[in-house]
Amino acid sequence: MKFLKIQIEGFRTWHKVEFDLNRPGLTQIAGKNGCGKSSLIEALVWCLYGKPLRGGNNVATKKSQRPINWCGTSVTLHMVVNGKPLV
């Protein structure tokens, strides 16, 4: 299994973002407390297994932090499994 790209929208602190995971070398995730480092990993797990790491069921961005054009929560993971691309 190889992860290629993850697209996150409306998930916890992430409004809309895309990360290229198909890069050589080591990737560091750094930032201040509360900026969404753990939410990035949690979005990946939620997409694969349908359950958040922290428990509960609500993974949507808090109403007070939603932008005007908020369209809900979605996570799309692009990956290759046994040589076949999956979305």
Backbone as a printed PyTorch tensor [residue, N CA C, xyz], in Angstrom:
tensor([[[  0.8530,  -1.1690,   0.0000],
         [  0.0000,   0.0000,   0.0000],
         [  0.9020,   1.2360,   0.0000]],

        [[  0.5580,   2.1930,  -0.8730],
         [  1.3200,   3.4380,  -0.9520],
         [  0.3420,   4.6020,  -1.0460]],

        [[  0.4490,   5.5350,  -0.1130],
         [ -0.3970,   6.7220,  -0.1360],
         [  0.1930,   7.7410,  -1.0980]],

        [[ -0.6490,   8.3040,  -1.9640],
         [ -0.1870,   9.2700,  -2.9550],
         [ -0.5630,  10.7050,  -2.5910]],

        [[ -1.8220,  10.9020,  -2.1950],
         [ -2.3180,  12.2500,  -1.9230],
         [ -3.5280,  12.1570,  -1.0110]],

        [[ -3.6860,  13.1540,  -0.1400],
         [ -4.8850,  13.2430,   0.6910],
         [ -5.4760,  14.6380,   0.5390]],

        [[ -6.7940,  14.6830,   0.3490],
         [ -7.5310,  15.9370,   0.2460],
         [ -8.4970,  16.0000,   1.4280]],

        [[ -8.4100,  17.0660,   2.1960],
         [ -9.2020,  17.2120,   3.4160],
         [-10.0320,  18.4870,   3.3090]],

        [[-11.3100,  18.3680,   3.6420],
         [-12.1750,  19.5450,   3.6380],
         [-13.1390,  19.4760,   4.8190]],

        [[-13.1590,  20.5490,   5.6230],
         [-14.0990,  20.6430,   6.7400],
         [-13.8520,  19.6440,   7.8510]],

        [[-12.6250,  19.1770,   8.0110],
         [-12.2940,  18.1790,   9.0260],
         [-11.5480,  18.8620,  10.1710]],

        [[-12.1850,  18.9150,  11.3330],
         [-11.6300,  19.5670,  12.5190],
         [-11.0970,  20.9630,  12.1680]],

        [[ -9.8000,  21.2170,  12.2850],
         [ -9.2440,  22.5530,  12.0260],
         [ -8.9440,  22.8060,  10.5540]],

        [[ -9.0700,  21.7880,   9.6960],
         [ -8.7390,  21.9440,   8.2800],
         [ -9.9650,  22.3690,   7.4920]],

        [[ -9.9070,  23.5350,   6.8630],
         [-11.0210,  24.0090,   6.0340],
         [-10.9550,  23.3390,   4.6670]],

        [[ -9.8210,  23.4790,   3.9700],
         [ -9.6330,  22.8150,   2.6860],
         [ -8.1350,  22.7750,   2.3990]],

        [[ -7.6100,  21.5420,   2.2570],
         [ -6.1660,  21.3920,   2.0580],
         [ -5.8920,  20.1030,   1.2990]],

        [[ -4.7730,  20.0740,   0.6010],
         [ -4.3440,  18.8760,  -0.1200],
         [ -2.8630,  18.6700,   0.1580]],

        [[ -2.4940,  17.4360,   0.4870],
         [ -1.1010,  17.1000,   0.7650],
         [ -0.6220,  16.0330,  -0.2090]],

        [[  0.5400,  16.2610,  -0.7980],
         [  1.1920,  15.2800,  -1.6570],
         [  1.9790,  14.3360,  -0.7540]],

        [[  1.5710,  13.0840,  -0.6920],
         [  2.2290,  12.0980,   0.1730],
         [  3.2040,  11.2200,  -0.6030]],

        [[  3.3110,  11.4490,  -1.8990],
         [  4.1530,  10.6260,  -2.7650],
         [  5.4760,  11.3420,  -3.0420]],

        [[  6.2060,  11.6140,  -1.9750],
         [  7.4780,  12.3090,  -2.0950],
         [  8.5770,  11.4550,  -1.4710]],

        [[  9.7540,  11.4670,  -2.0550],
         [ 10.8420,  10.6860,  -1.4740],
         [ 11.3400,  11.3280,  -0.1760]],

        [[ 11.9180,  10.5270,   0.6790],
         [ 12.5100,  11.0470,   1.9030],
         [ 11.5550,  11.0450,   3.0750]],

        [[ 11.9180,  11.8050,   4.0730],
         [ 11.2020,  11.8820,   5.3380],
         [ 10.3940,  13.1760,   5.3850]],

        [[  9.1760,  13.1120,   5.8840],
         [  8.3260,  14.2970,   6.0100],
         [  8.1330,  14.6120,   7.4760]],

        [[  8.3290,  15.8810,   7.8330],
         [  8.1300,  16.3420,   9.2020],
         [  6.8440,  17.1430,   9.2670]],

        [[  6.0440,  16.8740,  10.2790],
         [  4.8220,  17.6410,  10.5130],
         [  5.0690,  18.4810,  11.7520]],

        [[  5.1140,  19.7960,  11.5840],
         [  5.4390,  20.6920,  12.6940],
         [  4.4500,  21.8470,  12.7200]],

        [[  4.2280,  22.3990,  13.9010],
         [  3.3480,  23.5440,  14.0430],
         [  3.0130,  23.7850,  15.4980]],

        [[  2.3480,  24.9010,  15.7480],
         [  1.9450,  25.2620,  17.1080],
         [  0.8150,  24.3500,  17.5880]],

        [[  0.5960,  24.3440,  18.8830],
         [ -0.5080,  23.5740,  19.4640],
         [ -1.8340,  24.0440,  18.8720]],

        [[ -2.6710,  23.0740,  18.4880],
         [ -3.9910,  23.3880,  17.9840],
         [ -4.0660,  23.7370,  16.5140]],

        [[ -2.9570,  23.6110,  15.7750],
         [ -2.9950,  24.0020,  14.3590],
         [ -3.4210,  22.8600,  13.4420]],

        [[ -3.5340,  21.6220,  13.9570],
         [ -4.0690,  20.5310,  13.1450],
         [ -3.1040,  19.4220,  12.7810]],

        [[ -1.9800,  19.3320,  13.4740],
         [ -1.0150,  18.2620,  13.1720],
         [ -1.6330,  16.8860,  13.3870]],

        [[ -2.2400,  16.6710,  14.5140],
         [ -2.8800,  15.3830,  14.8080],
         [ -4.1010,  15.1570,  13.9360]],

        [[ -4.7930,  16.2290,  13.5860],
         [ -5.9910,  16.1090,  12.7460],
         [ -5.6390,  15.6030,  11.3490]],

        [[ -4.4530,  15.9120,  10.8820],
         [ -4.0120,  15.4010,   9.5830],
         [ -3.9530,  13.8750,   9.6130]],

        [[ -3.3430,  13.3190,  10.6330],
         [ -3.2470,  11.8630,  10.7790],
         [ -4.6310,  11.2740,  11.0530]],

        [[ -5.4190,  11.9630,  11.8680],
         [ -6.7620,  11.4750,  12.1870],
         [ -7.6500,  11.4470,  10.9350]],

        [[ -7.4840,  12.4030,  10.0410],
         [ -8.2580,  12.4190,   8.7980],
         [ -7.9270,  11.1950,   7.9500]],

        [[ -6.6640,  10.8210,   7.9140],
         [ -6.2380,   9.6400,   7.1680],
         [ -6.8900,   8.3830,   7.7550]],

        [[ -6.8610,   8.2500,   9.0700],
         [ -7.4600,   7.0910,   9.7480],
         [ -8.9720,   7.0860,   9.5570]],

        [[ -9.6160,   8.2560,   9.6680],
         [-11.0690,   8.3520,   9.4930],
         [-11.4720,   7.9360,   8.0880]],

        [[-10.6630,   8.3210,   7.0940],
         [-10.9530,   7.9510,   5.7130],
         [-10.8330,   6.4390,   5.5070]],

        [[ -9.8300,   5.8230,   6.1040],
         [ -9.6020,   4.3860,   5.9380],
         [-10.5860,   3.5240,   6.7240]],

        [[-10.8920,   3.9260,   7.9680],
         [-11.6580,   3.0620,   8.8700],
         [-13.0260,   3.6110,   9.2820]],

        [[-13.3110,   4.8820,   8.9910],
         [-14.6060,   5.4600,   9.3180],
         [-14.8020,   5.8230,  10.7690]],

        [[-13.7140,   5.8240,  11.5550],
         [-13.8080,   6.1680,  12.9700],
         [-12.6750,   7.1240,  13.3290]],

        [[-12.9820,   8.1840,  14.0920],
         [-11.9170,   9.0990,  14.5100],
         [-11.0780,   8.4930,  15.6300]],

        [[ -9.8300,   8.8970,  15.7140],
         [ -8.9280,   8.3840,  16.7490],
         [ -9.3360,   8.8320,  18.1440]],

        [[ -9.9180,  10.0110,  18.2610],
         [-10.2340,  10.5800,  19.5670],
         [-11.5710,  10.1160,  20.1220]],

        [[-12.2560,   9.2620,  19.4030],
         [-13.5610,   8.8020,  19.8570],
         [-14.6580,   9.7580,  19.4480]],

        [[-15.8640,   9.4040,  19.7500],
         [-17.0030,  10.2080,  19.3250],
         [-17.2460,  10.0480,  17.8340]],

        [[-18.1740,  10.8040,  17.3060],
         [-18.5000,  10.7120,  15.8850],
         [-18.3320,  12.0210,  15.1440]],

        [[-18.2030,  13.1500,  15.8540],
         [-18.1680,  14.4440,  15.1940],
         [-16.7370,  14.8410,  14.8220]],

        [[-16.4540,  14.8730,  13.5250],
         [-15.1340,  15.2890,  13.0460],
         [-15.2300,  16.5890,  12.2450]],

        [[-16.4260,  17.1440,  12.1420],
         [-16.6250,  18.3630,  11.3620],
         [-15.9760,  19.5610,  12.0490]],

        [[-15.6060,  20.5530,  11.2380],
         [-15.0830,  21.8060,  11.7670],
         [-16.1350,  22.4380,  12.6770]],

        [[-15.6910,  22.9870,  13.8140],
         [-16.6240,  23.6300,  14.7430],
         [-17.3920,  24.7340,  14.0220]],

        [[-18.6650,  24.8850,  14.3450],
         [-19.5040,  25.8920,  13.6900],
         [-18.8870,  27.2780,  13.7730]],

        [[-18.2570,  27.5940,  14.8930],
         [-17.6600,  28.9230,  15.0750],
         [-16.4430,  29.1460,  14.1770]],

        [[-15.8410,  28.0780,  13.6390],
         [-14.6440,  28.1950,  12.8010],
         [-14.9340,  27.9470,  11.3190]],

        [[-16.1660,  27.6660,  10.9670],
         [-16.4970,  27.3520,   9.5720],
         [-16.4980,  28.6060,   8.7100]],

        [[-15.8560,  28.5340,   7.5410],
         [-15.9330,  29.6720,   6.6280],
         [-17.3290,  29.7780,   6.0200]],

        [[-17.6310,  30.8860,   5.3880],
         [-18.9540,  31.1100,   4.8010],
         [-19.2940,  30.0380,   3.7670]],

        [[-18.3030,  29.6040,   3.0020],
         [-18.5380,  28.6300,   1.9280],
         [-18.3380,  27.1830,   2.3740]],

        [[-18.4900,  26.8860,   3.6660],
         [-18.2940,  25.5390,   4.2020],
         [-19.2860,  24.5750,   3.5720]],

        [[-18.8020,  23.4550,   3.0600],
         [-19.6610,  22.4970,   2.3470],
         [-19.7460,  21.1400,   3.0360]],

        [[-19.3000,  21.0320,   4.2550],
         [-19.3360,  19.7530,   4.9490],
         [-17.9460,  19.1580,   5.1140]],

        [[-17.9050,  17.9170,   5.5360],
         [-16.6400,  17.2370,   5.8240],
         [-16.4000,  16.1440,   4.8110]],

        [[-15.1970,  16.1430,   4.2400],
         [-14.8190,  15.0540,   3.3380],
         [-13.3170,  14.8550,   3.3810]],

        [[-12.9140,  13.6070,   3.2450],
         [-11.5060,  13.2510,   3.1400],
         [-11.3880,  12.2650,   1.9880]],

        [[-10.5280,  12.5840,   1.0360],
         [-10.2850,  11.7160,  -0.1080],
         [ -8.8280,  11.2920,  -0.0780]],

        [[ -8.5950,   9.9970,  -0.1210],
         [ -7.2460,   9.4480,  -0.0830],
         [ -6.9590,   8.7410,  -1.4000]],

        [[ -5.9230,   9.1790,  -2.0740],
         [ -5.4770,   8.5420,  -3.3150],
         [ -4.3230,   7.6190,  -2.9380]],

        [[ -4.4070,   6.3470,  -3.3420],
         [ -3.3630,   5.3910,  -2.9760],
         [ -3.2670,   4.2920,  -4.0140]],

        [[ -2.2000,   3.5050,  -3.9060],
         [ -1.9870,   2.3440,  -4.7700],
         [ -1.9220,   1.1190,  -3.8660]],

        [[ -2.7290,   0.1030,  -4.1900],
         [ -2.7280,  -1.1530,  -3.4420],
         [ -2.5150,  -2.2890,  -4.4250]],

        [[ -1.4750,  -3.0650,  -4.2010],
         [ -1.1170,  -4.1570,  -5.1070],
         [ -1.0070,  -3.7010,  -6.5610]],

        [[ -0.4290,  -2.5130,  -6.7450],
         [ -0.2020,  -1.9830,  -8.0780],
         [ -1.4160,  -1.3450,  -8.7360]],

        [[ -2.5790,  -1.3290,  -8.0470],
         [ -3.7890,  -0.7470,  -8.6190],
         [ -4.1370,   0.5640,  -7.9050]],

        [[ -4.3320,   1.6440,  -8.6830],
         [ -4.7060,   2.9120,  -8.0460],
         [ -6.1250,   2.8700,  -7.4970]],

        [[ -6.2950,   3.4500,  -6.3060],
         [ -7.5990,   3.5380,  -5.6450],
         [ -7.8240,   4.9650,  -5.2020]],

        [[ -9.0780,   5.4090,  -5.2310],
         [ -9.4540,   6.7150,  -4.6960],
         [-10.5790,   6.4930,  -3.7110]]])
